[in-house]
Amino acid sequence: MQNPAPSAARTPPVGGYRKGDEARQRILDAALAAFGAEGFRGATTRRIAEAAGVNLPALQYYFGGKEGLYLACAEEIVDRYRRQMLRPIGAAQDALPPTAGPEDARTALKALLGGLAEQLLATEEAQAWTAFVLREVAEQGPAFAILYEQVWAPGVELITQLISRALAEPTPSEAARIEALLLLSGLSAFSVARPVALKQLGWSDSAGLRFDRVKRTLDAQIDRLGR
């Protein structure tokens, strides 16, 4: 069935597209927070719409319903991750050719994990999408395949390859993969479990000089690989 031809009455006013984009983004931000805190079953579209300052039909217009919104949140996380990690991932991939040595791999690991740590520790927005990702991976809900195939699996594989190179292994070992998982999971102490970490350290936040301390500790952990 063909869509009806656009009419003058339905043409958005000047700035209408921008307002539509802003409304859509507000819905996504509210949904990320709600789904991260309550999960797919616990969060309701009505509360998400209220938090975003829109009516329920607007949510349905942009996303079609709850599952469409949930999947859109997963795609939004993938997009943000790729934008924010573009340079560290590129540098890490440059350290994988056969001519690269263990020190090159350690340097690339520091840049990659440092970039990820900065997103998780130094930005408030990351708390919502980190909670969303970890909850989805644990529960294997509707967006599991998107997040696993586009974020988790490639990320773990790249870090495993770098650790293996730092250890001067001919091929990546199970131990290198375990080390990769431990390095990644360690960062969750300052993201999802941030209140616990801050209380333990007596910090009010994990930005600025406090982030620098975390980064130095992470770098030292990477320096010990293969030594």
C-alpha positions, 0 to 999 in steps of 0.5 A: 500500500502506498503512503499518501502524498504529503500535503501542505498541512502535514509539512513540518514548520520551520524547526519542526525536524529539529524539534522532532529529533530533540523529542526522539532523543529525550525519549531515548535518554529517558528509556535508557535510564528506565530500562537500565534501572528496571529492565525491559519488563519493569519499565513502562512506556507511560513512565518513559514518556512522562520522563521525556516530557512527551505524550504516549502517542509520540513514543509510539510514533517514533518507535512503534512500541516498547520493544521497538524503543528497547531495540532503538536504545541498544542501537543508540548505545552501539552508535555512542560506543563507536563514536567515542571509541573510534580513535582508541580502537583504530590505534589498537588495531594498528598494534596487531600486525606481525611486526608489532611487539609486546610493548606496542600491544601494551601501549595500545591496550592502555589507550583502548582501556583508558578511553573506555574507562574515561567514558565509564568513569568521567561521564554521567550519561555512561552510567545509564547505558552501562546499566542497560548493557550489563542487565541485557547481557545478564538477562539475554533480552530482546537486544542481547544479539545487537549488543553482544555481536556489535559491542561485547564480542568485538571488544573482548576479541580485540583486547584478547588479541592485544593481551596475547601480543603483550604476552608474546603468544603465537596464538591467543590462549584461554588465559589471554581471553580470561585476562581480557574479561577480567580487565573489562569487568574490573571497570564495572566497579566504577560504572554500575557499582560506582556508589560502592567504589566511591564509598570505599575510596571516600570520593565524591566522584571519579572525575578529574584527578581521581580518574587519573589515579584510576588510569595510572593503576590500570596502566600499571596492571597492563604493564605487568602483562608478560613481565 
